Amino acid sequence: MWIADNWKDYTILDTSSGEKLELWGKYSLVRPDPQVIWKSEKKNPLWKKADASYKRSHSGGGAWNENKLPESWTINYKDLTFRIKPMGFKHTGLFPEQATNWDWMRELIEKADRPINVLNLFAYTGGATVACAKAGASVCHVDASKGMVAQAKENARLSGLADAPIRYIVDDCKKFIEREIRRGHKYDAIIMDPPSYGRGPTGEVWKIEENIDDFVELTSNVLSDKPLFFLLNSYTTGLSASTMKYITNIRLLSRFKGVSSADELGLPVRDSKLELPCGSSVRVVFS
Protein backbone atom coordinates (compact mmCIF):
# COMPACT_ATOMS: atom_id res chain seq x y z
CA MET A 1 0.00 0.00 0.00
CA TRP A 2 1.21 3.51 -0.85
CA ILE A 3 0.47 5.53 2.28
CA ALA A 4 0.14 9.31 2.37
CA ASP A 5 1.73 9.72 5.79
CA ASN A 6 3.44 13.11 5.46
CA TRP A 7 0.39 15.26 6.25
CA LYS A 8 0.47 17.75 9.13
CA ASP A 9 -2.79 19.61 8.37
CA TYR A 10 -4.94 16.52 7.76
CA THR A 11 -5.58 13.49 9.98
CA ILE A 12 -8.03 10.60 10.07
CA LEU A 13 -8.68 10.25 13.79
CA ASP A 14 -10.93 7.18 13.78
CA THR A 15 -13.20 5.02 11.61
CA SER A 16 -16.34 3.04 12.44
CA SER A 17 -19.75 2.00 11.09
CA GLY A 18 -19.36 3.35 7.59
CA GLU A 19 -17.85 6.68 8.65
CA LYS A 20 -14.49 8.36 9.22
CA LEU A 21 -13.68 11.13 11.71
CA GLU A 22 -11.21 13.61 10.24
CA LEU A 23 -9.33 16.80 11.07
CA TRP A 24 -8.95 19.25 8.18
CA GLY A 25 -6.73 21.86 9.76
CA LYS A 26 -8.55 22.85 12.95
CA TYR A 27 -11.99 21.63 11.80
CA SER A 28 -13.39 18.16 12.55
CA LEU A 29 -15.64 16.37 10.04
CA VAL A 30 -17.53 13.09 10.01
CA ARG A 31 -18.01 11.72 6.50
CA PRO A 32 -19.27 8.43 5.02
CA ASP A 33 -16.70 6.00 3.66
CA PRO A 34 -17.74 2.78 1.86
CA GLN A 35 -14.52 1.02 2.89
CA VAL A 36 -15.37 1.29 6.60
CA ILE A 37 -17.44 -1.90 6.96
CA TRP A 38 -16.33 -2.57 10.54
CA LYS A 39 -18.00 -1.47 13.77
CA SER A 40 -15.60 -0.38 16.47
CA GLU A 41 -16.26 1.59 19.63
CA LYS A 42 -16.36 5.35 18.99
CA LYS A 43 -14.20 6.46 21.90
CA ASN A 44 -13.02 9.76 20.46
CA PRO A 45 -15.24 12.58 21.85
CA LEU A 46 -15.17 14.41 18.51
CA TRP A 47 -17.52 11.77 17.08
CA LYS A 48 -20.30 13.51 19.07
CA LYS A 49 -19.17 17.11 18.70
CA ALA A 50 -17.59 17.36 15.25
CA ASP A 51 -17.84 20.72 13.49
CA ALA A 52 -19.92 19.08 10.75
CA SER A 53 -21.12 15.66 9.64
CA TYR A 54 -22.38 14.52 6.27
CA LYS A 55 -25.40 12.24 6.47
CA ARG A 56 -26.83 10.34 3.57
CA SER A 57 -30.55 10.55 2.83
CA HIS A 58 -32.71 7.43 2.43
CA SER A 59 -34.05 9.00 -0.76
CA GLY A 60 -30.57 9.50 -2.20
CA GLY A 61 -27.94 12.21 -1.81
CA GLY A 62 -27.34 13.73 1.58
CA ALA A 63 -26.53 16.92 3.46
CA TRP A 64 -24.12 18.46 5.96
CA ASN A 65 -25.62 18.43 9.46
CA GLU A 66 -24.76 20.49 12.56
CA ASN A 67 -22.57 22.57 10.30
CA LYS A 68 -20.29 24.91 12.26
CA LEU A 69 -17.81 25.31 9.40
CA PRO A 70 -16.81 28.46 7.54
CA GLU A 71 -17.63 28.55 3.84
CA SER A 72 -14.01 27.62 3.11
CA TRP A 73 -10.54 27.52 4.67
CA THR A 74 -7.05 26.48 3.65
CA ILE A 75 -4.70 23.63 4.59
CA ASN A 76 -1.10 22.97 3.61
CA TYR A 77 0.78 19.96 2.35
CA LYS A 78 4.50 20.73 2.44
CA ASP A 79 4.84 23.83 0.21
CA LEU A 80 1.38 23.47 -1.38
CA THR A 81 -1.78 25.22 -0.17
CA PHE A 82 -5.34 24.10 -0.90
CA ARG A 83 -8.72 25.66 -0.32
CA ILE A 84 -11.11 23.29 1.45
CA LYS A 85 -14.79 23.85 0.73
CA PRO A 86 -17.47 21.34 1.82
CA MET A 87 -19.65 20.51 -1.17
CA GLY A 88 -22.44 18.17 -2.13
CA PHE A 89 -21.98 14.41 -1.96
CA LYS A 90 -19.58 14.65 1.02
CA HIS A 91 -16.70 16.18 -0.96
CA THR A 92 -14.29 18.79 0.40
CA GLY A 93 -12.40 19.61 -2.80
CA LEU A 94 -9.35 17.47 -2.05
CA PHE A 95 -8.36 13.79 -1.85
CA PRO A 96 -5.57 13.66 0.78
CA GLU A 97 -4.49 10.12 -0.13
CA GLN A 98 -3.23 11.47 -3.45
CA ALA A 99 -0.36 13.19 -1.63
CA THR A 100 1.72 10.03 -2.01
CA ASN A 101 1.31 10.34 -5.79
CA TRP A 102 2.15 14.06 -5.68
CA ASP A 103 5.46 13.23 -4.00
CA TRP A 104 6.20 10.49 -6.54
CA MET A 105 5.51 12.78 -9.52
CA ARG A 106 7.47 15.69 -8.11
CA GLU A 107 10.54 13.54 -7.60
CA LEU A 108 10.43 12.23 -11.18
CA ILE A 109 9.98 15.72 -12.65
CA GLU A 110 12.75 17.25 -10.52
CA LYS A 111 15.18 14.49 -11.48
CA ALA A 112 14.30 14.51 -15.20
CA ASP A 113 16.80 17.31 -15.95
CA ARG A 114 14.71 18.47 -18.91
CA PRO A 115 11.47 20.40 -19.52
CA ILE A 116 8.44 18.23 -18.74
CA ASN A 117 4.98 18.85 -20.18
CA VAL A 118 2.21 17.21 -18.12
CA LEU A 119 -1.40 16.47 -19.10
CA ASN A 120 -3.78 16.15 -16.12
CA LEU A 121 -7.12 14.62 -17.16
CA PHE A 122 -10.27 14.63 -14.98
CA ALA A 123 -8.10 17.05 -13.03
CA TYR A 124 -10.70 18.17 -10.42
CA THR A 125 -9.33 20.93 -8.15
CA GLY A 126 -5.76 20.48 -9.26
CA GLY A 127 -3.87 18.71 -6.48
CA ALA A 128 -1.67 16.95 -9.04
CA THR A 129 -1.54 20.07 -11.20
CA VAL A 130 0.00 22.26 -8.49
CA ALA A 131 2.34 19.46 -7.38
CA CYS A 132 3.73 19.06 -10.91
CA ALA A 133 3.92 22.81 -11.51
CA LYS A 134 5.77 23.28 -8.21
CA ALA A 135 8.33 20.75 -9.43
CA GLY A 136 8.90 22.88 -12.53
CA ALA A 137 6.67 21.21 -15.12
CA SER A 138 4.26 22.94 -17.48
CA VAL A 139 0.77 21.50 -17.04
CA CYS A 140 -2.40 21.22 -19.11
CA HIS A 141 -5.31 20.87 -16.65
CA VAL A 142 -8.53 19.44 -18.15
CA ASP A 143 -11.87 18.97 -16.39
CA ALA A 144 -15.48 19.18 -17.59
CA SER A 145 -16.58 21.23 -14.54
CA LYS A 146 -16.08 24.98 -14.78
CA GLY A 147 -16.38 25.28 -10.99
CA MET A 148 -13.66 22.71 -10.33
CA VAL A 149 -11.31 24.41 -12.78
CA ALA A 150 -11.92 27.73 -11.02
CA GLN A 151 -10.98 26.11 -7.71
CA ALA A 152 -7.86 24.64 -9.31
CA LYS A 153 -6.79 28.13 -10.35
CA GLU A 154 -7.33 29.29 -6.77
CA ASN A 155 -5.21 26.42 -5.42
CA ALA A 156 -2.44 27.34 -7.84
CA ARG A 157 -2.60 30.98 -6.69
CA LEU A 158 -2.52 29.96 -3.02
CA SER A 159 0.52 27.77 -3.73
CA GLY A 160 2.41 30.66 -5.33
CA LEU A 161 1.79 29.40 -8.86
CA ALA A 162 -0.48 32.10 -10.28
CA ASP A 163 2.03 32.80 -13.05
CA ALA A 164 3.16 29.21 -13.56
CA PRO A 165 2.83 27.64 -17.04
CA ILE A 166 -0.56 26.00 -16.37
CA ARG A 167 -3.16 25.83 -19.12
CA TYR A 168 -6.73 25.38 -17.85
CA ILE A 169 -9.27 23.67 -20.12
CA VAL A 170 -12.98 23.18 -19.41
CA ASP A 171 -13.92 20.31 -21.72
CA ASP A 172 -14.87 16.67 -22.04
CA CYS A 173 -11.59 14.77 -21.71
CA LYS A 174 -12.20 12.38 -24.61
CA LYS A 175 -13.07 15.18 -27.03
CA PHE A 176 -10.05 17.15 -25.88
CA ILE A 177 -7.72 14.19 -26.50
CA GLU A 178 -9.19 13.64 -29.97
CA ARG A 179 -8.45 17.28 -30.83
CA GLU A 180 -4.94 17.09 -29.40
CA ILE A 181 -4.23 14.07 -31.60
CA ARG A 182 -5.38 16.00 -34.67
CA ARG A 183 -3.22 18.98 -33.62
CA GLY A 184 -0.18 16.75 -33.08
CA HIS A 185 0.30 17.92 -29.49
CA LYS A 186 2.38 15.66 -27.25
CA TYR A 187 2.95 15.31 -23.50
CA ASP A 188 5.81 13.83 -21.49
CA ALA A 189 3.58 12.74 -18.60
CA ILE A 190 -0.12 11.94 -18.25
CA ILE A 191 -2.24 11.82 -15.10
CA MET A 192 -5.69 10.25 -15.33
CA ASP A 193 -8.20 10.34 -12.46
CA PRO A 194 -11.47 9.22 -14.07
CA PRO A 195 -14.79 8.98 -12.23
CA SER A 196 -16.61 5.69 -11.84
CA TYR A 197 -19.61 7.14 -13.64
CA GLY A 198 -20.35 10.47 -15.24
CA ARG A 199 -21.84 12.45 -18.07
CA GLY A 200 -20.07 14.79 -20.45
CA PRO A 201 -21.21 18.34 -21.27
CA THR A 202 -23.58 17.10 -23.99
CA GLY A 203 -24.83 13.99 -22.20
CA GLU A 204 -22.11 11.48 -23.07
CA VAL A 205 -22.17 8.60 -20.57
CA TRP A 206 -18.91 7.48 -18.96
CA LYS A 207 -18.66 4.12 -17.19
CA ILE A 208 -15.11 3.35 -16.14
CA GLU A 209 -15.35 -0.44 -16.54
CA GLU A 210 -16.64 -0.05 -20.11
CA ASN A 211 -14.55 2.94 -21.24
CA ILE A 212 -11.18 2.95 -19.50
CA ASP A 213 -9.39 0.51 -21.81
CA ASP A 214 -10.30 2.44 -24.97
CA PHE A 215 -9.51 5.73 -23.26
CA VAL A 216 -6.02 4.67 -22.16
CA GLU A 217 -5.38 3.47 -25.72
CA LEU A 218 -6.62 6.77 -27.16
CA THR A 219 -4.61 8.87 -24.71
CA SER A 220 -1.41 6.94 -25.43
CA ASN A 221 -1.39 8.70 -28.79
CA VAL A 222 -0.48 12.02 -27.19
CA LEU A 223 2.56 10.68 -25.31
CA SER A 224 5.82 12.18 -26.51
CA ASP A 225 8.64 10.14 -28.06
CA LYS A 226 10.46 10.28 -24.71
CA PRO A 227 7.72 10.05 -22.05
CA LEU A 228 8.45 10.26 -18.34
CA PHE A 229 5.45 8.74 -16.53
CA PHE A 230 1.78 7.77 -16.68
CA LEU A 231 -0.49 7.67 -13.62
CA LEU A 232 -3.94 6.07 -13.56
CA ASN A 233 -6.13 6.37 -10.44
CA SER A 234 -9.34 4.57 -9.56
CA TYR A 235 -11.88 4.91 -6.76
CA THR A 236 -14.14 2.21 -8.19
CA THR A 237 -14.39 -0.61 -5.63
CA GLY A 238 -14.82 -3.38 -8.20
CA LEU A 239 -11.86 -2.28 -10.34
CA SER A 240 -8.66 -3.64 -8.84
CA ALA A 241 -5.20 -2.14 -9.14
CA SER A 242 -4.09 -5.31 -10.94
CA THR A 243 -6.81 -4.89 -13.54
CA MET A 244 -5.73 -1.34 -14.25
CA LYS A 245 -2.10 -2.44 -14.42
CA TYR A 246 -3.01 -5.06 -17.02
CA ILE A 247 -4.62 -2.31 -19.13
CA THR A 248 -1.66 0.07 -18.87
CA ASN A 249 0.79 -2.73 -19.66
CA ILE A 250 -0.94 -3.84 -22.86
CA ARG A 251 -1.72 -0.27 -24.01
CA LEU A 252 1.49 1.49 -23.00
CA LEU A 253 4.34 -0.94 -22.40
CA SER A 254 3.73 -2.63 -25.74
CA ARG A 255 4.75 0.70 -27.35
CA PHE A 256 7.14 2.27 -24.85
CA LYS A 257 9.88 0.85 -22.66
CA GLY A 258 9.25 1.13 -18.95
CA VAL A 259 8.04 -0.51 -15.77
CA SER A 260 4.69 -0.39 -14.02
CA SER A 261 3.58 -0.89 -10.44
CA ALA A 262 0.10 -1.00 -8.93
CA ASP A 263 -1.14 -0.79 -5.37
CA GLU A 264 -3.80 0.54 -3.05
CA LEU A 265 -3.59 4.07 -1.70
CA GLY A 266 -3.98 4.52 2.03
CA LEU A 267 -4.15 7.01 4.87
CA PRO A 268 -3.04 6.33 8.45
CA VAL A 269 -5.75 6.26 11.13
CA ARG A 270 -4.41 7.81 14.32
CA ASP A 271 -6.47 6.04 16.98
CA SER A 272 -6.26 2.51 15.57
CA LYS A 273 -2.72 2.89 14.15
CA LEU A 274 -3.93 1.09 11.03
CA GLU A 275 -4.32 2.28 7.42
CA LEU A 276 -7.59 3.07 5.65
CA PRO A 277 -7.64 1.97 1.98
CA CYS A 278 -8.60 4.87 -0.31
CA GLY A 279 -8.66 3.69 -3.91
CA SER A 280 -5.73 2.52 -5.99
CA SER A 281 -3.21 3.66 -8.56
CA VAL A 282 -1.04 2.38 -11.37
CA ARG A 283 2.30 4.10 -11.85
CA VAL A 284 4.20 3.66 -15.11
CA VAL A 285 7.76 5.00 -15.34
CA PHE A 286 9.18 5.06 -18.86
CA SER A 287 12.83 4.50 -19.65
Secondary structure per residue as TSV (DSSP state, phi and psi in degrees):
chain	resnum	aa	ss	phi	psi
A	1	M	-	360.0	135.3
A	2	W	E	-91.0	114.5
A	3	I	E	-107.0	127.9
A	4	A	-	-85.6	84.6
A	5	D	-	-112.3	20.3
A	6	N	-	-106.6	13.4
A	7	W	-	-74.9	143.5
A	8	K	S	-117.2	-26.2
A	9	D	S	-99.5	2.8
A	10	Y	E	-139.0	135.6
A	11	T	E	-147.8	134.3
A	12	I	E	-87.0	117.3
A	13	L	E	-81.4	-42.5
A	14	D	E	-160.8	163.4
A	15	T	E	-141.3	142.3
A	16	S	E	-174.1	143.9
A	17	S	T	52.2	47.6
A	18	G	T	79.5	11.1
A	19	E	E	-135.7	158.8
A	20	K	E	-126.7	143.4
A	21	L	E	-104.5	119.6
A	22	E	E	-124.9	156.5
A	23	L	E	-114.7	121.6
A	24	W	E	-111.0	95.2
A	25	G	T	67.0	-124.6
A	26	K	T	-95.9	2.3
A	27	Y	E	-104.5	135.8
A	28	S	E	-101.2	134.6
A	29	L	E	-129.7	145.8
A	30	V	E	-113.6	123.3
A	31	R	E	-133.6	149.6
A	32	P	E	-65.7	149.3
A	33	D	-	-147.5	118.1
A	34	P	T	-66.2	-18.6
A	35	Q	T	-76.1	-20.0
A	36	V	-	-85.2	82.2
A	37	I	-	-97.2	1.7
A	38	W	-	-95.9	160.5
A	39	K	-	-122.2	106.6
A	40	S	-	-117.9	161.3
A	41	E	-	-67.0	130.6
A	42	K	-	-87.5	83.2
A	43	K	-	-81.4	-28.0
A	44	N	S	-67.1	126.2
A	45	P	T	-63.3	-20.3
A	46	L	H	-69.8	-16.9
A	47	W	H	-55.1	-37.5
A	48	K	H	-93.3	-15.3
A	49	K	H	-134.5	37.3
A	50	A	-	-64.4	154.6
A	51	D	S	-65.7	-26.7
A	52	A	E	-163.1	152.4
A	53	S	E	-137.0	143.6
A	54	Y	E	-102.7	121.3
A	55	K	E	-115.8	132.0
A	56	R	E	-75.3	149.4
A	57	S	-	-96.2	146.1
A	58	H	T	-65.0	-21.8
A	59	S	T	-93.2	5.3
A	60	G	S	106.7	152.5
A	61	G	-	75.1	-149.9
A	62	G	E	170.8	-172.4
A	63	A	E	-158.3	157.4
A	64	W	E	-80.0	126.9
A	65	N	E	-108.3	156.6
A	66	E	S	45.9	48.2
A	67	N	-	-82.0	108.9
A	68	K	-	-110.8	24.5
A	69	L	-	-91.4	151.9
A	70	P	-	-70.4	168.9
A	71	E	S	-59.8	-37.3
A	72	S	-	-160.4	163.0
A	73	W	E	-156.7	175.2
A	74	T	E	-118.1	151.3
A	75	I	E	-133.0	161.4
A	76	N	E	-116.5	146.3
A	77	Y	E	-128.4	107.7
A	78	K	T	54.6	-118.8
A	79	D	T	-99.5	18.7
A	80	L	E	-109.5	145.1
A	81	T	E	-126.2	135.4
A	82	F	E	-129.1	141.3
A	83	R	E	-87.7	126.3
A	84	I	E	-100.2	130.5
A	85	K	-	-146.0	103.9
A	86	P	-	-57.3	129.6
A	87	M	-	-127.8	-176.8
A	88	G	S	-64.6	159.9
A	89	F	T	54.4	45.0
A	90	K	T	66.1	-0.7
A	91	H	-	-74.8	155.0
A	92	T	-	-120.2	-2.6
A	93	G	S	92.9	8.1
A	94	L	-	-156.1	144.4
A	95	F	-	-112.8	97.9
A	96	P	G	-60.5	-28.6
A	97	E	G	-63.0	-21.8
A	98	Q	G	-69.7	-9.9
A	99	A	H	-57.6	-32.9
A	100	T	H	-65.8	-32.8
A	101	N	H	-74.6	-35.2
A	102	W	H	-59.1	-44.7
A	103	D	H	-62.5	-42.5
A	104	W	H	-62.0	-45.7
A	105	M	H	-67.0	-42.4
A	106	R	H	-60.5	-41.9
A	107	E	H	-63.5	-42.8
A	108	L	H	-63.2	-43.9
A	109	I	H	-65.7	-43.9
A	110	E	H	-66.2	-30.5
A	111	K	H	-89.8	-6.8
A	112	A	S	-67.2	-29.1
A	113	D	-	58.8	35.4
A	114	R	S	-162.0	161.1
A	115	P	-	-63.9	134.4
A	116	I	-	-120.9	129.7
A	117	N	E	-109.8	116.1
A	118	V	E	-107.4	138.9
A	119	L	E	-111.2	119.5
A	120	N	E	-110.5	109.0
A	121	L	E	-101.5	145.1
A	122	F	S	53.9	50.2
A	123	A	-	-80.3	-8.4
A	124	Y	T	55.1	-129.9
A	125	T	T	-94.8	12.2
A	126	G	-	84.7	26.4
A	127	G	H	-56.6	-49.3
A	128	A	H	-69.2	-33.8
A	129	T	H	-60.6	-49.9
A	130	V	H	-70.2	-33.1
A	131	A	H	-62.7	-45.5
A	132	C	H	-68.2	-41.2
A	133	A	H	-64.8	-37.3
A	134	K	H	-64.4	-29.5
A	135	A	T	-80.1	-6.0
A	136	G	T	107.3	3.5
A	137	A	-	-82.8	156.5
A	138	S	E	-91.0	143.7
A	139	V	E	-132.9	136.7
A	140	C	E	-106.4	115.6
A	141	H	E	-105.3	117.4
A	142	V	E	-123.2	126.2
A	143	D	E	-152.5	147.8
A	144	A	S	-79.2	-12.5
A	145	S	-	-97.1	119.2
A	146	K	H	-62.4	-38.2
A	147	G	H	-65.1	-39.8
A	148	M	H	-68.7	-36.8
A	149	V	H	-66.9	-37.6
A	150	A	H	-61.9	-40.0
A	151	Q	H	-69.5	-32.9
A	152	A	H	-63.7	-40.9
A	153	K	H	-61.2	-40.2
A	154	E	H	-65.3	-41.1
A	155	N	H	-63.8	-37.9
A	156	A	H	-64.1	-42.7
A	157	R	H	-62.4	-46.0
A	158	L	H	-62.5	-29.2
A	159	S	T	-89.5	9.9
A	160	G	T	77.0	25.9
A	161	L	-	-120.3	26.5
A	162	A	T	-60.1	-32.3
A	163	D	T	-104.7	11.5
A	164	A	S	-70.4	157.9
A	165	P	S	-76.0	72.3
A	166	I	E	-114.8	126.8
A	167	R	E	-106.2	121.1
A	168	Y	E	-101.3	127.5
A	169	I	E	-126.9	124.9
A	170	V	E	-98.8	106.8
A	171	D	S	-168.3	161.9
A	172	D	-	-68.6	128.4
A	173	C	H	-61.6	-40.9
A	174	K	H	-64.2	-45.0
A	175	K	H	-65.2	-37.0
A	176	F	H	-63.2	-45.1
A	177	I	H	-61.6	-41.9
A	178	E	H	-60.2	-39.2
A	179	R	H	-70.1	-39.3
A	180	E	H	-63.4	-36.2
A	181	I	H	-62.7	-45.3
A	182	R	H	-63.9	-34.5
A	183	R	H	-77.9	-16.7
A	184	G	T	79.3	19.8
A	185	H	-	-77.3	141.2
A	186	K	-	-128.2	155.2
A	187	Y	B	-133.5	145.0
A	188	D	S	-84.1	-20.4
A	189	A	E	-147.8	143.7
A	190	I	E	-131.4	132.4
A	191	I	E	-115.4	133.5
A	192	M	E	-135.1	118.8
A	193	D	-	-127.9	63.5
A	194	P	-	-72.8	149.6
A	195	P	-	-75.4	162.6
A	196	S	S	-67.2	-39.8
A	197	Y	E	-148.2	144.4
A	198	G	E	-171.9	173.5
A	199	R	E	-127.9	138.8
A	200	G	-	-76.2	176.5
A	201	P	T	-57.6	-27.5
A	202	T	T	-114.1	25.6
A	203	G	-	93.6	5.0
A	204	E	-	-63.4	134.5
A	205	V	E	-93.2	131.9
A	206	W	E	-115.2	123.8
A	207	K	E	-126.3	118.4
A	208	I	H	-60.1	-39.5
A	209	E	H	-64.4	-31.1
A	210	E	H	-89.7	-25.3
A	211	N	H	-112.9	-17.0
A	212	I	H	-67.4	-37.2
A	213	D	H	-61.7	-50.7
A	214	D	H	-63.0	-35.4
A	215	F	H	-71.6	-39.3
A	216	V	H	-62.7	-42.4
A	217	E	H	-60.7	-45.4
A	218	L	H	-61.3	-47.8
A	219	T	H	-67.2	-26.1
A	220	S	G	-60.7	-19.8
A	221	N	G	-76.1	-6.8
A	222	V	G	-108.8	8.8
A	223	L	B	-73.0	141.6
A	224	S	-	-71.9	173.9
A	225	D	S	-69.5	-20.1
A	226	K	S	-130.5	69.8
A	227	P	-	-72.0	157.7
A	228	L	-	-102.2	-52.9
A	229	F	E	-156.0	164.9
A	230	F	E	-139.5	130.4
A	231	L	E	-124.8	127.5
A	232	L	E	-122.4	121.9
A	233	N	E	-106.9	153.9
A	234	S	E	-147.1	137.0
A	235	Y	-	-114.5	14.0
A	236	T	-	-85.8	117.5
A	237	T	T	-56.9	-39.8
A	238	G	T	-82.9	-0.4
A	239	L	S	-108.8	104.0
A	240	S	-	-76.7	160.6
A	241	A	H	-61.2	-36.2
A	242	S	H	-66.4	-35.9
A	243	T	H	-64.1	-45.5
A	244	M	H	-64.9	-37.2
A	245	K	H	-63.5	-39.6
A	246	Y	H	-58.0	-44.3
A	247	I	H	-63.0	-48.6
A	248	T	H	-64.7	-34.4
A	249	N	H	-66.5	-43.8
A	250	I	H	-77.4	-26.7
A	251	R	H	-91.1	-27.7
A	252	L	T	-111.7	-48.7
A	253	L	T	-78.8	-4.7
A	254	S	T	-80.2	-15.7
A	255	R	T	-113.1	-29.6
A	256	F	S	-127.0	147.4
A	257	K	-	-78.2	141.2
A	258	G	E	166.9	-175.8
A	259	V	E	-132.4	148.9
A	260	S	E	-123.8	153.0
A	261	S	E	-142.2	148.5
A	262	A	E	-138.0	141.3
A	263	D	E	-164.8	168.9
A	264	E	E	-74.0	153.9
A	265	L	E	-98.3	148.3
A	266	G	E	-146.9	160.6
A	267	L	E	-127.6	138.2
A	268	P	E	-70.1	143.1
A	269	V	E	-106.5	118.6
A	270	R	T	-61.9	-49.3
A	271	D	T	-71.5	-36.5
A	272	S	T	-89.6	-17.3
A	273	K	T	59.5	31.0
A	274	L	E	-113.7	-175.7
A	275	E	E	-120.1	134.7
A	276	L	E	-91.7	122.0
A	277	P	E	-68.0	138.3
A	278	C	E	-139.1	58.9
A	279	G	E	88.7	-168.3
A	280	S	E	-151.8	164.8
A	281	S	E	-141.4	154.6
A	282	V	E	-119.1	127.7
A	283	R	E	-112.4	123.1
A	284	V	E	-114.0	124.6
A	285	V	E	-112.3	121.2
A	286	F	E	-88.5	153.0
A	287	S	-	-125.5	360.0
